[in-house]
Amino acid sequence: MGTGGVSRKRGKALTVGIDVGGTSIRASVVDAEGQVLDTTQAPTPQSRKALENGLDRAVRELASRHKIAAVGLAVAGFITSDRTTVRFAPHLPWVDAPVGKQLGERLGLPVILEHDANAAVWAEHKFGSAAGGRNVVMVAIGTGIGAALLIDGELYRGSHGVAPELGHVQVVPDGRACACGKRGCWERYCSGTALADTAIELLAANPGDSAILAREVARDPGSLTGRRVAGAAQDGDRIAIAAVADFARWLGIGFAFVSDIYDPDLVVIAGGVSSSAPLFLDEAREHYAALVTGAGHRPLARIRTTQLGEAAAMIGAAELARAVVADSNS
């Protein structure tokens, strides 16, 4: 389960960052330079008690090999402003749960919580593709859309700790139903799930235009994923290419409204879909340049993909936990 040996590092605190996902818990020891020294991973338990026991075990395993100063949890959910309590996490068994306080008491260590997209953009800001950015928006595109915002190099969480929920900005009135309860949210047209849904709609209308996806859907109608659509587009499937073009259009629309609202100097694309960026990013940039308010008369945000990949949330949570330790010692 674990990798790496006993740390020999001296003089700078080591912290643990944990990405608490709906399917797995990934915990890493991270040093002050953002380097991952050791990692352990396990499936995510479905009950609250089992989940908290699993987090306890993961930290203790890593602490048996390294001297740990603090722990940061990156959670896909709403976190209170003091970063101690999970208000709600749709894929985890926590509702109004004081996870930070309870886990900290069990471990005898400071424990802070952070929204996973916030943790990821903080890591990219400190060590990755957002370094040097002043006003930065991260758009994490996977099953849905997560988002984070840096203003003048500082995380912006909003008045109640839940900003920004860009994925649930309504872009199509009475559009596709969203798990949030609304219809027509941006993530229903611009996510891995949306890419598959668009391909299915196009297949239903023009079944003869697909050689690859039509076979896959015929074999197993529920098997189509955004990753498979992207792969089919690379292989020349016309329906897949059209679905990716639609995704690129919606991504460009999103870049435009993000720029109209925040005027960032940098947008970072993260999440599983970012690995297929060569298929859609140039086209999305073109849509963005044409649709942003004042097109042709204002600077555009630079757009980059993540440098730290799937490790970003863990690294960011660990770095934020390190800052808490530094503040308490100052």
Contacts in CASP RR format, 6 or more apart in sequence:
PFRMAT RR
TARGET T0000
AUTHOR 0000-0000-0000
METHOD contacts of the structure
MODEL  1
MGTGGVSRKRGKALTVGIDVGGTSIRASVVDAEGQVLDTTQAPTPQSRKA
LENGLDRAVRELASRHKIAAVGLAVAGFITSDRTTVRFAPHLPWVDAPVG
KQLGERLGLPVILEHDANAAVWAEHKFGSAAGGRNVVMVAIGTGIGAALL
IDGELYRGSHGVAPELGHVQVVPDGRACACGKRGCWERYCSGTALADTAI
ELLAANPGDSAILAREVARDPGSLTGRRVAGAAQDGDRIAIAAVADFARW
LGIGFAFVSDIYDPDLVVIAGGVSSSAPLFLDEAREHYAALVTGAGHRPL
ARIRTTQLGEAAAMIGAAELARAVVADSNS
1 40 0 8 1.000
1 41 0 8 1.000
1 42 0 8 1.000
1 61 0 8 1.000
2 38 0 8 1.000
2 39 0 8 1.000
2 40 0 8 1.000
2 41 0 8 1.000
2 61 0 8 1.000
3 38 0 8 1.000
3 39 0 8 1.000
3 40 0 8 1.000
4 37 0 8 1.000
4 38 0 8 1.000
4 65 0 8 1.000
5 38 0 8 1.000
5 65 0 8 1.000
6 65 0 8 1.000
6 66 0 8 1.000
7 14 0 8 1.000
7 29 0 8 1.000
7 37 0 8 1.000
7 38 0 8 1.000
7 65 0 8 1.000
7 66 0 8 1.000
7 67 0 8 1.000
9 31 0 8 1.000
9 37 0 8 1.000
12 31 0 8 1.000
12 32 0 8 1.000
13 32 0 8 1.000
13 69 0 8 1.000
13 70 0 8 1.000
13 322 0 8 1.000
13 325 0 8 1.000
13 326 0 8 1.000
14 29 0 8 1.000
14 30 0 8 1.000
14 31 0 8 1.000
14 37 0 8 1.000
14 66 0 8 1.000
14 67 0 8 1.000
14 68 0 8 1.000
14 69 0 8 1.000
15 29 0 8 1.000
15 30 0 8 1.000
15 68 0 8 1.000
15 69 0 8 1.000
15 70 0 8 1.000
15 71 0 8 1.000
15 72 0 8 1.000
15 318 0 8 1.000
15 319 0 8 1.000
15 321 0 8 1.000
15 322 0 8 1.000
15 325 0 8 1.000
16 27 0 8 1.000
16 28 0 8 1.000
16 29 0 8 1.000
16 30 0 8 1.000
16 58 0 8 1.000
16 59 0 8 1.000
16 62 0 8 1.000
16 63 0 8 1.000
16 68 0 8 1.000
16 70 0 8 1.000
16 71 0 8 1.000
16 72 0 8 1.000
16 318 0 8 1.000
16 321 0 8 1.000
17 27 0 8 1.000
17 28 0 8 1.000
17 30 0 8 1.000
17 71 0 8 1.000
17 72 0 8 1.000
17 73 0 8 1.000
17 74 0 8 1.000
17 314 0 8 1.000
17 315 0 8 1.000
17 316 0 8 1.000
17 317 0 8 1.000
17 318 0 8 1.000
17 321 0 8 1.000
18 25 0 8 1.000
18 26 0 8 1.000
18 27 0 8 1.000
18 28 0 8 1.000
18 55 0 8 1.000
18 58 0 8 1.000
18 59 0 8 1.000
18 71 0 8 1.000
18 72 0 8 1.000
18 73 0 8 1.000
18 74 0 8 1.000
18 314 0 8 1.000
18 317 0 8 1.000
19 25 0 8 1.000
19 26 0 8 1.000
19 27 0 8 1.000
19 74 0 8 1.000
19 116 0 8 1.000
19 119 0 8 1.000
19 310 0 8 1.000
19 313 0 8 1.000
19 314 0 8 1.000
19 317 0 8 1.000
20 44 0 8 1.000
20 51 0 8 1.000
20 55 0 8 1.000
20 73 0 8 1.000
20 74 0 8 1.000
20 75 0 8 1.000
20 76 0 8 1.000
20 92 0 8 1.000
20 116 0 8 1.000
21 44 0 8 1.000
21 75 0 8 1.000
21 76 0 8 1.000
21 91 0 8 1.000
21 92 0 8 1.000
21 116 0 8 1.000
22 44 0 8 1.000
22 76 0 8 1.000
22 91 0 8 1.000
22 92 0 8 1.000
23 43 0 8 1.000
23 44 0 8 1.000
24 41 0 8 1.000
24 42 0 8 1.000
24 43 0 8 1.000
24 44 0 8 1.000
25 41 0 8 1.000
25 42 0 8 1.000
25 43 0 8 1.000
25 44 0 8 1.000
25 51 0 8 1.000
25 54 0 8 1.000
25 55 0 8 1.000
25 58 0 8 1.000
26 39 0 8 1.000
26 40 0 8 1.000
26 41 0 8 1.000
26 310 0 8 1.000
26 314 0 8 1.000
27 39 0 8 1.000
27 40 0 8 1.000
27 41 0 8 1.000
27 55 0 8 1.000
27 58 0 8 1.000
27 59 0 8 1.000
27 62 0 8 1.000
27 314 0 8 1.000
28 36 0 8 1.000
28 37 0 8 1.000
28 38 0 8 1.000
28 39 0 8 1.000
28 40 0 8 1.000
28 62 0 8 1.000
28 311 0 8 1.000
28 314 0 8 1.000
28 315 0 8 1.000
28 318 0 8 1.000
29 36 0 8 1.000
29 37 0 8 1.000
29 38 0 8 1.000
29 39 0 8 1.000
29 62 0 8 1.000
29 65 0 8 1.000
29 66 0 8 1.000
29 68 0 8 1.000
29 318 0 8 1.000
30 36 0 8 1.000
30 37 0 8 1.000
30 314 0 8 1.000
30 315 0 8 1.000
30 316 0 8 1.000
30 318 0 8 1.000
30 319 0 8 1.000
31 37 0 8 1.000
32 322 0 8 1.000
33 127 0 8 1.000
34 123 0 8 1.000
34 126 0 8 1.000
34 127 0 8 1.000
34 315 0 8 1.000
34 318 0 8 1.000
34 319 0 8 1.000
36 311 0 8 1.000
36 314 0 8 1.000
36 315 0 8 1.000
37 66 0 8 1.000
38 62 0 8 1.000
38 65 0 8 1.000
38 66 0 8 1.000
40 58 0 8 1.000
40 61 0 8 1.000
40 62 0 8 1.000
42 54 0 8 1.000
42 57 0 8 1.000
42 58 0 8 1.000
44 51 0 8 1.000
44 92 0 8 1.000
45 51 0 8 1.000
45 53 0 8 1.000
45 54 0 8 1.000
46 93 0 8 1.000
47 93 0 8 1.000
48 93 0 8 1.000
48 94 0 8 1.000
48 97 0 8 1.000
51 92 0 8 1.000
51 93 0 8 1.000
51 94 0 8 1.000
52 99 0 8 1.000
52 102 0 8 1.000
52 103 0 8 1.000
52 106 0 8 1.000
55 73 0 8 1.000
55 103 0 8 1.000
56 103 0 8 1.000
56 106 0 8 1.000
56 107 0 8 1.000
59 68 0 8 1.000
59 71 0 8 1.000
59 107 0 8 1.000
59 109 0 8 1.000
60 107 0 8 1.000
62 68 0 8 1.000
63 107 0 8 1.000
68 109 0 8 1.000
69 109 0 8 1.000
69 110 0 8 1.000
69 321 0 8 1.000
69 322 0 8 1.000
69 325 0 8 1.000
70 109 0 8 1.000
70 110 0 8 1.000
70 111 0 8 1.000
70 112 0 8 1.000
70 321 0 8 1.000
70 322 0 8 1.000
70 324 0 8 1.000
70 325 0 8 1.000
71 103 0 8 1.000
71 104 0 8 1.000
71 107 0 8 1.000
71 109 0 8 1.000
71 110 0 8 1.000
71 111 0 8 1.000
71 112 0 8 1.000
71 321 0 8 1.000
72 111 0 8 1.000
72 112 0 8 1.000
72 113 0 8 1.000
72 114 0 8 1.000
72 119 0 8 1.000
72 317 0 8 1.000
72 318 0 8 1.000
72 320 0 8 1.000
72 321 0 8 1.000
73 99 0 8 1.000
73 100 0 8 1.000
73 103 0 8 1.000
73 111 0 8 1.000
73 112 0 8 1.000
73 113 0 8 1.000
73 114 0 8 1.000
73 317 0 8 1.000
74 114 0 8 1.000
74 115 0 8 1.000
74 116 0 8 1.000
74 119 0 8 1.000
74 120 0 8 1.000
74 313 0 8 1.000
74 314 0 8 1.000
74 316 0 8 1.000
74 317 0 8 1.000
75 86 0 8 1.000
75 89 0 8 1.000
75 92 0 8 1.000
75 94 0 8 1.000
75 99 0 8 1.000
75 113 0 8 1.000
75 114 0 8 1.000
75 115 0 8 1.000
75 116 0 8 1.000
76 89 0 8 1.000
76 90 0 8 1.000
76 91 0 8 1.000
76 92 0 8 1.000
76 115 0 8 1.000
76 116 0 8 1.000
77 86 0 8 1.000
77 87 0 8 1.000
77 88 0 8 1.000
77 89 0 8 1.000
77 90 0 8 1.000
77 92 0 8 1.000
77 115 0 8 1.000
77 116 0 8 1.000
78 86 0 8 1.000
78 87 0 8 1.000
78 88 0 8 1.000
78 89 0 8 1.000
78 115 0 8 1.000
78 161 0 8 1.000
78 162 0 8 1.000
79 85 0 8 1.000
79 86 0 8 1.000
79 87 0 8 1.000
79 113 0 8 1.000
79 114 0 8 1.000
79 115 0 8 1.000
79 157 0 8 1.000
79 161 0 8 1.000
79 162 0 8 1.000
80 86 0 8 1.000
80 87 0 8 1.000
80 161 0 8 1.000
81 157 0 8 1.000
81 158 0 8 1.000
81 159 0 8 1.000
81 160 0 8 1.000
81 161 0 8 1.000
83 112 0 8 1.000
83 113 0 8 1.000
83 114 0 8 1.000
84 98 0 8 1.000
84 99 0 8 1.000
84 100 0 8 1.000
84 101 0 8 1.000
84 112 0 8 1.000
84 113 0 8 1.000
85 96 0 8 1.000
85 97 0 8 1.000
85 98 0 8 1.000
85 99 0 8 1.000
85 100 0 8 1.000
85 101 0 8 1.000
85 113 0 8 1.000
86 92 0 8 1.000
86 94 0 8 1.000
86 95 0 8 1.000
86 96 0 8 1.000
86 97 0 8 1.000
86 99 0 8 1.000
86 113 0 8 1.000
87 95 0 8 1.000
87 96 0 8 1.000
87 162 0 8 1.000
88 94 0 8 1.000
88 95 0 8 1.000
88 96 0 8 1.000
90 179 0 8 1.000
99 111 0 8 1.000
99 113 0 8 1.000
100 111 0 8 1.000
100 112 0 8 1.000
100 113 0 8 1.000
101 111 0 8 1.000
103 111 0 8 1.000
104 110 0 8 1.000
104 111 0 8 1.000
110 321 0 8 1.000
110 324 0 8 1.000
110 325 0 8 1.000
110 328 0 8 1.000
111 321 0 8 1.000
112 317 0 8 1.000
112 320 0 8 1.000
112 321 0 8 1.000
112 324 0 8 1.000
114 122 0 8 1.000
114 316 0 8 1.000
114 317 0 8 1.000
114 320 0 8 1.000
115 148 0 8 1.000
115 157 0 8 1.000
115 161 0 8 1.000
115 162 0 8 1.000
116 140 0 8 1.000
116 313 0 8 1.000
117 138 0 8 1.000
117 140 0 8 1.000
117 146 0 8 1.000
117 147 0 8 1.000
117 148 0 8 1.000
117 270 0 8 1.000
117 313 0 8 1.000
118 148 0 8 1.000
118 155 0 8 1.000
118 157 0 8 1.000
119 312 0 8 1.000
119 313 0 8 1.000
119 314 0 8 1.000
119 315 0 8 1.000
119 316 0 8 1.000
119 317 0 8 1.000
119 320 0 8 1.000
120 138 0 8 1.000
120 140 0 8 1.000
120 148 0 8 1.000
120 270 0 8 1.000
120 306 0 8 1.000
120 308 0 8 1.000
120 312 0 8 1.000
120 313 0 8 1.000
120 316 0 8 1.000
121 130 0 8 1.000
121 136 0 8 1.000
121 138 0 8 1.000
121 148 0 8 1.000
121 149 0 8 1.000
121 150 0 8 1.000
121 155 0 8 1.000
121 268 0 8 1.000
121 312 0 8 1.000
122 148 0 8 1.000
122 150 0 8 1.000
122 155 0 8 1.000
122 316 0 8 1.000
122 319 0 8 1.000
122 320 0 8 1.000
123 308 0 8 1.000
123 311 0 8 1.000
123 312 0 8 1.000
123 313 0 8 1.000
123 314 0 8 1.000
123 315 0 8 1.000
123 316 0 8 1.000
123 319 0 8 1.000
124 130 0 8 1.000
124 131 0 8 1.000
124 136 0 8 1.000
124 138 0 8 1.000
124 268 0 8 1.000
124 270 0 8 1.000
124 306 0 8 1.000
124 307 0 8 1.000
124 308 0 8 1.000
124 312 0 8 1.000
125 131 0 8 1.000
125 132 0 8 1.000
125 133 0 8 1.000
125 136 0 8 1.000
125 150 0 8 1.000
125 153 0 8 1.000
126 316 0 8 1.000
126 319 0 8 1.000
127 307 0 8 1.000
127 308 0 8 1.000
127 315 0 8 1.000
127 319 0 8 1.000
128 306 0 8 1.000
128 307 0 8 1.000
128 308 0 8 1.000
129 268 0 8 1.000
129 304 0 8 1.000
129 305 0 8 1.000
129 306 0 8 1.000
129 307 0 8 1.000
129 308 0 8 1.000
130 136 0 8 1.000
130 138 0 8 1.000
130 150 0 8 1.000
130 266 0 8 1.000
130 268 0 8 1.000
130 304 0 8 1.000
132 266 0 8 1.000
133 150 0 8 1.000
133 153 0 8 1.000
133 265 0 8 1.000
133 266 0 8 1.000
134 150 0 8 1.000
134 152 0 8 1.000
134 153 0 8 1.000
134 265 0 8 1.000
134 266 0 8 1.000
135 150 0 8 1.000
135 151 0 8 1.000
135 152 0 8 1.000
135 153 0 8 1.000
135 262 0 8 1.000
135 263 0 8 1.000
135 264 0 8 1.000
135 265 0 8 1.000
135 266 0 8 1.000
136 149 0 8 1.000
136 150 0 8 1.000
136 153 0 8 1.000
136 264 0 8 1.000
136 265 0 8 1.000
136 266 0 8 1.000
136 267 0 8 1.000
136 268 0 8 1.000
137 147 0 8 1.000
137 148 0 8 1.000
137 149 0 8 1.000
137 150 0 8 1.000
137 164 0 8 1.000
137 166 0 8 1.000
137 258 0 8 1.000
137 262 0 8 1.000
137 264 0 8 1.000
137 266 0 8 1.000
137 267 0 8 1.000
137 268 0 8 1.000
137 301 0 8 1.000
138 146 0 8 1.000
138 147 0 8 1.000
138 148 0 8 1.000
138 149 0 8 1.000
138 267 0 8 1.000
138 268 0 8 1.000
138 269 0 8 1.000
138 270 0 8 1.000
139 145 0 8 1.000
139 146 0 8 1.000
139 147 0 8 1.000
139 166 0 8 1.000
139 258 0 8 1.000
139 267 0 8 1.000
139 268 0 8 1.000
139 269 0 8 1.000
139 270 0 8 1.000
140 146 0 8 1.000
140 147 0 8 1.000
140 148 0 8 1.000
140 270 0 8 1.000
140 271 0 8 1.000
141 190 0 8 1.000
141 191 0 8 1.000
141 192 0 8 1.000
141 251 0 8 1.000
141 269 0 8 1.000
141 270 0 8 1.000
141 271 0 8 1.000
141 272 0 8 1.000
141 273 0 8 1.000
141 274 0 8 1.000
142 191 0 8 1.000
142 192 0 8 1.000
142 193 0 8 1.000
142 271 0 8 1.000
142 272 0 8 1.000
142 273 0 8 1.000
143 191 0 8 1.000
143 192 0 8 1.000
143 193 0 8 1.000
144 167 0 8 1.000
144 187 0 8 1.000
144 191 0 8 1.000
144 192 0 8 1.000
144 193 0 8 1.000
144 194 0 8 1.000
145 166 0 8 1.000
145 167 0 8 1.000
145 186 0 8 1.000
145 187 0 8 1.000
145 190 0 8 1.000
145 191 0 8 1.000
146 165 0 8 1.000
146 166 0 8 1.000
146 167 0 8 1.000
146 187 0 8 1.000
147 164 0 8 1.000
147 165 0 8 1.000
147 166 0 8 1.000
147 167 0 8 1.000
148 155 0 8 1.000
148 164 0 8 1.000
149 155 0 8 1.000
149 156 0 8 1.000
149 163 0 8 1.000
149 164 0 8 1.000
149 262 0 8 1.000
150 156 0 8 1.000
156 163 0 8 1.000
156 164 0 8 1.000
157 163 0 8 1.000
166 186 0 8 1.000
166 254 0 8 1.000
166 258 0 8 1.000
167 185 0 8 1.000
167 186 0 8 1.000
167 187 0 8 1.000
168 178 0 8 1.000
168 180 0 8 1.000
168 182 0 8 1.000
168 185 0 8 1.000
168 186 0 8 1.000
168 187 0 8 1.000
169 185 0 8 1.000
169 186 0 8 1.000
169 257 0 8 1.000
170 182 0 8 1.000
170 183 0 8 1.000
170 184 0 8 1.000
170 185 0 8 1.000
170 186 0 8 1.000
171 184 0 8 1.000
171 185 0 8 1.000
171 186 0 8 1.000
171 189 0 8 1.000
171 250 0 8 1.000
171 253 0 8 1.000
171 254 0 8 1.000
172 183 0 8 1.000
172 184 0 8 1.000
172 188 0 8 1.000
172 189 0 8 1.000
173 183 0 8 1.000
173 184 0 8 1.000
174 183 0 8 1.000
174 184 0 8 1.000
175 183 0 8 1.000
175 184 0 8 1.000
175 188 0 8 1.000
176 183 0 8 1.000
176 184 0 8 1.000
176 185 0 8 1.000
176 188 0 8 1.000
176 189 0 8 1.000
176 194 0 8 1.000
176 197 0 8 1.000
177 183 0 8 1.000
177 184 0 8 1.000
177 188 0 8 1.000
178 184 0 8 1.000
178 185 0 8 1.000
178 187 0 8 1.000
178 188 0 8 1.000
186 250 0 8 1.000
186 253 0 8 1.000
186 254 0 8 1.000
187 193 0 8 1.000
187 194 0 8 1.000
188 194 0 8 1.000
188 197 0 8 1.000
189 198 0 8 1.000
189 246 0 8 1.000
189 247 0 8 1.000
189 250 0 8 1.000
190 247 0 8 1.000
190 250 0 8 1.000
190 251 0 8 1.000
190 253 0 8 1.000
190 254 0 8 1.000
191 273 0 8 1.000
192 225 0 8 1.000
192 226 0 8 1.000
192 227 0 8 1.000
192 272 0 8 1.000
192 273 0 8 1.000
193 226 0 8 1.000
194 247 0 8 1.000
194 250 0 8 1.000
195 226 0 8 1.000
195 229 0 8 1.000
195 230 0 8 1.000
195 243 0 8 1.000
195 244 0 8 1.000
195 247 0 8 1.000
195 273 0 8 1.000
196 224 0 8 1.000
196 225 0 8 1.000
196 226 0 8 1.000
196 228 0 8 1.000
196 229 0 8 1.000
198 243 0 8 1.000
198 246 0 8 1.000
198 247 0 8 1.000
199 213 0 8 1.000
199 224 0 8 1.000
199 226 0 8 1.000
199 229 0 8 1.000
199 239 0 8 1.000
199 240 0 8 1.000
199 243 0 8 1.000
200 217 0 8 1.000
200 224 0 8 1.000
202 209 0 8 1.000
202 239 0 8 1.000
202 242 0 8 1.000
202 243 0 8 1.000
203 210 0 8 1.000
203 213 0 8 1.000
203 214 0 8 1.000
203 217 0 8 1.000
203 239 0 8 1.000
206 239 0 8 1.000
207 214 0 8 1.000
208 214 0 8 1.000
209 238 0 8 1.000
209 239 0 8 1.000
209 242 0 8 1.000
210 232 0 8 1.000
210 237 0 8 1.000
210 238 0 8 1.000
210 239 0 8 1.000
210 240 0 8 1.000
211 237 0 8 1.000
211 238 0 8 1.000
212 232 0 8 1.000
212 235 0 8 1.000
212 236 0 8 1.000
212 237 0 8 1.000
212 240 0 8 1.000
213 224 0 8 1.000
213 228 0 8 1.000
213 229 0 8 1.000
213 232 0 8 1.000
213 237 0 8 1.000
213 239 0 8 1.000
213 240 0 8 1.000
214 239 0 8 1.000
216 223 0 8 1.000
216 224 0 8 1.000
216 228 0 8 1.000
216 232 0 8 1.000
217 223 0 8 1.000
217 224 0 8 1.000
226 273 0 8 1.000
227 276 0 8 1.000
229 240 0 8 1.000
229 243 0 8 1.000
229 244 0 8 1.000
230 240 0 8 1.000
230 244 0 8 1.000
230 273 0 8 1.000
230 276 0 8 1.000
230 279 0 8 1.000
231 240 0 8 1.000
231 276 0 8 1.000
232 239 0 8 1.000
232 240 0 8 1.000
233 240 0 8 1.000
233 241 0 8 1.000
233 243 0 8 1.000
233 244 0 8 1.000
233 279 0 8 1.000
234 279 0 8 1.000
244 279 0 8 1.000
244 280 0 8 1.000
245 280 0 8 1.000
245 283 0 8 1.000
247 280 0 8 1.000
248 280 0 8 1.000
248 281 0 8 1.000
248 283 0 8 1.000
248 284 0 8 1.000
248 287 0 8 1.000
249 283 0 8 1.000
249 284 0 8 1.000
249 287 0 8 1.000
251 280 0 8 1.000
251 281 0 8 1.000
251 284 0 8 1.000
251 287 0 8 1.000
251 288 0 8 1.000
252 284 0 8 1.000
252 285 0 8 1.000
252 287 0 8 1.000
252 288 0 8 1.000
252 291 0 8 1.000
253 287 0 8 1.000
253 291 0 8 1.000
254 288 0 8 1.000
255 267 0 8 1.000
255 284 0 8 1.000
255 285 0 8 1.000
255 287 0 8 1.000
255 288 0 8 1.000
255 292 0 8 1.000
255 301 0 8 1.000
255 303 0 8 1.000
256 287 0 8 1.000
256 288 0 8 1.000
256 291 0 8 1.000
256 292 0 8 1.000
256 293 0 8 1.000
258 264 0 8 1.000
258 267 0 8 1.000
258 301 0 8 1.000
259 288 0 8 1.000
259 292 0 8 1.000
259 293 0 8 1.000
259 300 0 8 1.000
259 301 0 8 1.000
260 292 0 8 1.000
260 293 0 8 1.000
263 301 0 8 1.000
264 301 0 8 1.000
265 299 0 8 1.000
265 301 0 8 1.000
265 302 0 8 1.000
266 301 0 8 1.000
266 302 0 8 1.000
266 303 0 8 1.000
266 304 0 8 1.000
267 301 0 8 1.000
267 302 0 8 1.000
267 303 0 8 1.000
267 304 0 8 1.000
268 303 0 8 1.000
268 304 0 8 1.000
268 305 0 8 1.000
268 306 0 8 1.000
269 277 0 8 1.000
269 281 0 8 1.000
269 303 0 8 1.000
269 304 0 8 1.000
269 305 0 8 1.000
269 306 0 8 1.000
270 305 0 8 1.000
270 306 0 8 1.000
270 309 0 8 1.000
270 312 0 8 1.000
271 306 0 8 1.000
271 309 0 8 1.000
271 310 0 8 1.000
274 305 0 8 1.000
274 306 0 8 1.000
274 309 0 8 1.000
277 305 0 8 1.000
281 303 0 8 1.000
281 305 0 8 1.000
284 303 0 8 1.000
285 300 0 8 1.000
285 303 0 8 1.000
288 300 0 8 1.000
288 303 0 8 1.000
289 295 0 8 1.000
289 296 0 8 1.000
289 300 0 8 1.000
292 298 0 8 1.000
292 300 0 8 1.000
306 312 0 8 1.000
308 315 0 8 1.000
END
